[in-house]
């Protein structure tokens, strides 16, 4: 990717949602909601505090995060739809247990 976010901004790729419900019903594209979960692709260096020091961000490249339904600005980079948002728009980081990482 040829994009570097500034300050406390983060670039996120939405994680694709399931095509079927648990009961096996296929959900058409028109009925799907945009997922509120994504993977962090790039982070800025951080915001400056009142003393002028750069405060590093709590999220890192590769983290899975949850964000608000209307958070961020949608952009296209290299033909891929991404979101740019501030760190404050992120509600939390999803911790994946080590056993799940090995299975994936």
C-alpha positions as CSV (number, residue, x, y, z in Angstrom):
1,X,0.0,0.0,0.0
2,X,1.3,3.4,-0.9
3,X,-0.5,5.4,1.9
4,X,0.8,6.5,5.3
5,X,-1.8,7.9,7.7
6,X,-0.8,11.0,9.8
7,X,-1.2,11.7,13.5
8,X,-3.6,9.3,15.2
9,X,-5.3,8.0,12.1
10,X,-5.6,4.4,11.2
11,X,-6.3,2.5,7.9
12,X,-8.7,-0.4,8.4
13,X,-10.0,-3.1,6.0
14,X,-13.5,-4.4,6.8
15,X,-13.6,-8.1,7.6
16,X,-16.2,-9.8,5.3
17,X,-19.3,-11.1,7.0
18,X,-20.8,-14.5,6.8
19,X,-22.8,-15.4,3.7
20,X,-25.2,-17.7,5.7
21,X,-26.9,-17.6,9.1
22,X,-26.3,-20.4,11.6
23,X,-29.5,-22.0,10.4
24,X,-28.2,-22.1,6.8
25,X,-30.2,-19.3,5.4
26,X,-28.3,-17.4,2.7
27,X,-28.2,-13.6,3.2
28,X,-28.5,-11.6,-0.1
29,X,-26.1,-8.7,-0.5
30,X,-28.9,-6.1,-0.3
31,X,-29.8,-7.3,3.2
32,X,-26.3,-7.4,4.6
33,X,-25.1,-4.7,6.9
34,X,-21.6,-3.5,6.7
35,X,-19.4,-5.3,9.2
36,X,-18.2,-3.3,12.2
37,X,-15.0,-5.4,12.5
38,X,-11.8,-4.9,10.6
39,X,-8.1,-5.5,10.3
40,X,-5.6,-2.6,10.9
41,X,-3.4,-2.1,7.8
42,X,-1.5,1.0,8.7
43,X,-1.2,3.4,11.7
44,X,0.0,6.9,12.1
45,X,2.9,7.9,14.5
46,X,0.5,9.1,17.1
47,X,-1.1,12.3,18.4
48,X,0.7,15.1,20.3
49,X,-0.2,15.8,23.9
50,X,-0.3,19.2,25.5
51,X,3.5,19.2,26.1
52,X,4.1,18.6,22.4
53,X,5.3,14.9,22.8
54,X,4.0,12.3,20.4
55,X,1.9,9.7,22.2
56,X,2.0,6.3,20.4
57,X,-1.2,4.5,19.5
58,X,-2.6,1.5,21.3
59,X,-3.5,-0.4,18.1
60,X,-0.9,-2.0,15.8
61,X,-0.8,-3.2,12.2
62,X,-2.5,-6.6,12.1
63,X,-4.9,-6.1,15.0
64,X,-8.6,-7.0,14.6
65,X,-10.7,-4.1,15.9
66,X,-14.3,-3.2,16.5
67,X,-15.5,0.2,15.4
68,X,-18.8,2.2,15.3
69,X,-21.3,1.7,12.5
70,X,-20.7,5.1,11.0
71,X,-17.0,5.5,12.0
72,X,-14.4,6.6,9.5
73,X,-14.2,7.8,6.0
74,X,-14.5,5.3,3.1
75,X,-11.7,5.5,0.5
76,X,-10.3,3.4,-2.4
77,X,-6.6,2.6,-2.5
78,X,-5.3,0.3,-5.3
79,X,-8.9,-0.7,-6.1
80,X,-9.6,-1.8,-2.5
81,X,-12.2,-0.2,-0.3
82,X,-10.7,0.8,3.1
83,X,-11.6,3.0,6.0
84,X,-9.6,5.8,7.5
85,X,-10.5,6.7,11.1
86,X,-9.1,8.2,14.3
87,X,-8.0,5.9,17.1
88,X,-10.9,7.3,19.2
89,X,-13.4,5.7,16.8
90,X,-12.2,2.3,17.7
91,X,-14.1,0.6,20.5
92,X,-11.6,-2.2,21.2
93,X,-9.1,-4.8,19.9
94,X,-10.3,-8.4,19.5
95,X,-7.9,-10.8,21.2
96,X,-7.5,-14.0,19.3
97,X,-6.4,-17.0,21.5
98,X,-3.1,-18.7,20.5
99,X,-4.9,-22.0,19.8
100,X,-7.2,-20.2,17.2
101,X,-4.2,-18.5,15.5
102,X,-2.5,-21.9,15.0
103,X,-5.7,-23.4,13.5
104,X,-6.1,-20.5,11.0
